[in-house]
Amino acid sequence: MVTIGQGANWQVRRLGDNKHVFRVPLYPSEIRINEFIKNHKQVKALGLPTLEKVKRYENNGDKGLICEDLNISGDRIYVSPNSLYSDADQEFDEIREVTEGKSMGNKQLSEAEQFRYEHKLDEITNIEEFIKAVKVDLDFVTGKNVGIYFDAYFFGTLKYSSRSTIDYILGDLDDIRKFTRVDRNELLAENRLQFQNIFSKFLEHFVNPGKRGEYLDILNREIGA
């Protein structure tokens, strides 16, 4: 199996069938695997876009999860700016390392993120409709007392075009939280802020400067409304 990416918590390897990936926790933990499976069931039950397959798997003593490879079709490419490590992010990562006690030095760009980083978008054709649709989703999950952390989001665009629509999938499910007691307005504000932060990072790293400012204005206007 070939390693195709690594974040702060998981290493992702492509299986030999070229259709699925093997997600292996960097710090072997049955708790982390169980939490991912539980959160996947929860997100599926809510009807949000997420992975179709999440199944326990063990290979050569490594325990983890089999999931479909989001980038196997070749038509669309799904990336998360959370795992992107660049000089521009170094200060952020150093702060996070101090405040959370985590070393971020093990992160590795996925093949998809490397491609999108090197072939940035010029135009997102449905930017306003996309953000409004996400707002509807966030309002819905807030009503179910669910919080979505920023690193869950993977954004999909056409791979071989600089002009594309955009959608999202919740692909990293470590930090989906169900609250028993929470102020709805506070949770909605937090859910919107988490999306706003990660999508602004997407625009920063994967969209050329031409329309980036316009898109950030739309994001800030719509997500706070």
N, C-alpha and C positions, 0 to 999 in steps of 0.2 A: 504493500500500500504506500502511496505517495502522500506526504504531508502537503496540504494545499493552503493552510492558514493556521494561525494560532493567536488567540486573544489572551486575556488575563487569566481565564479559568479553564478553557478547553483547547485541545489540539484537534484539528480537523484533518482526517485522512480520507483520500478517495479510494473506494473499494474497487476491486478488479472488474466489477460489472459495468463500471463507468456510469452508473445511475444513482448510486447512493454514496453517502459519506459515513465515516465512523467517527463519532465525537467522543473523545477520551478526556476525562477530567485530568487537569495537570496535577492535581493533588487527589489521588484516588479516594473517592468518597461515595459510599452507597447513599448517603444522605443527599448529595448533590444530584445523583442520577434519579433518585426517587422524586426529588423536588421538581426536576425538569419534566418528568412524566406526569406528575400531578398537575403542574401548570399547563402542560399541553392539553390535557383533558378539559381543563377549565376554559381555556381560550377557545378550543373547538366548540364547546357547549355554548359559548357566547356568540358563535358564528363569525368570529373575526378571522381575517386571513392569516393562516399560519401553516406550519408544516403538515403534510398529509400523513406522514409516517414517522413515528417515534417508537423504537423497539429496543429492548435490552439486547446487548451483543457482547461477546467476549472473544478475543483473538490473542493467542500467545500470552495469555495471562493478563492482558489489558482488558479492563471492564469499561464499558461505555454504552453508547446508543447508536443505532443505525437510523439515519434520516435520509430523505431524498436529497439529491444534490440540486440546489435551486438554480444552478448555472449550467445544467447539462444540456438544455435545449439549444443553446447557441443564439436564440433569437432575442431573449431578454437577459439582462444581467442584474443580479441583486447584490448590493453592497451595503455595508454598514461603516460609517465613518468612525465608529467607536474603536475599531481595531486598527485604524490607520495610524501609523507612527511616522511622524515627520519632524523636521527641526522645529517647525512652527508649533508642534504640540508638545515639545519637550518640557517647557516650563509647566504646562498643565499637568503632565504626567509626574513631574517631580513633586508638585504640590500634592497630587493625589497619593503619591508614594508616602509622603510624610503624614498626611492626615488620615489615611486609611491603613497605613502600615504595610502597603503592598509594593512590590517591585514590579514596574511595568516594562522592564527590559526584555521580557520574553515574548513580547508581541511580535507578530509577523504578518505582513500584508498577505491576504489571500490572493490567489491568481486573479479573481474577478476585480478586487479592489485595486490591484496593481494596474490592470487594464483600464479601468475607469479613471484612475488617477492620471494615467498617461494620455488618455483620450477623453478629455473633458467634454461635457455637453455645452453647446452654444445656446440651446433653447429648450425649455420645458413647455409644451404646448397646452397643458391642462392645469397649470400651477394653481390657479385660483379655485377651480372646481375640486382639485385634489385636497387642498387644505380645508375647504368647507366640508368635504366628505369625512376627513379625519376628525374634524370637530364633532360631527354627528356621532361617530364611533366612540369618541372620548366621553361625550355626554351620556351615551348608552352604558358604557362600562362603569362610569362613575355611579350611575343609578344602581348598579349591581355591587357597589362598594369594592370595586377592583381598581388597583393602581398599576400602571404600566411604566416601568423604568426606561430611561432613554436608550439603553443598549439593546433593547428587544427589537428595535426597528431595523429592517432591511428594505432599502428602496430599489425598486425595479424600473429600469429604462431599457430602450432598445440598445443592443450592444454595438452594432455597426453603424450607428447614425448619431450625428451631433444634435439632431432635433428629435425630440421624443416626448411621449406621454410619460407619466410617472405613476406608480402605485406602490404599495408597501405590503410586506409580510412580517409578522412577528416570528422571528426565527431564533432568537436567543431568549430562552424562557426562564432563566435563572431568577429574574427579579420581577415576576408578576405577583402582586400581593392582593390577598382578599382580606378586607378589614371587617371586623365585627362592629366596631363603634368608630365612626368617623364623621366629621362635619362635611356635608356634601359639597358645599362651596369651596372649602379648603382642598378637598380631594380633587375636584374639577380643576381648580387653579394649578395644582401640582401636576396633574396629568397633562394639562396643556403646556406647562412650563417644560416638562420633560421632553415632549415632542418638539417644542419650539427650539430647545437647545440642540437636539440631535439633528434636526432638519437644517438648522443654520450651519452646522458643521458639514452636512452634506453639500450644501451650496458653496461653502468655502473651499472644500477640497475637490469637488467633482464637477463644478460648473465654471466655465470661463468668466472673466470679469465683466464682459459686455452687459449682460442682463442680471448679474448677481445682485446688484444694489436694488433693482426694481423688485426682484423676487423676495429679498429680505424685507422690503417695505410691505409687500403683500402679506408675508408671513406674520410680521409683527402686528399689522392692522387686523388681520382676520383671526388669528389665534387668541388675541386678547379681547376680542369683541364678545 
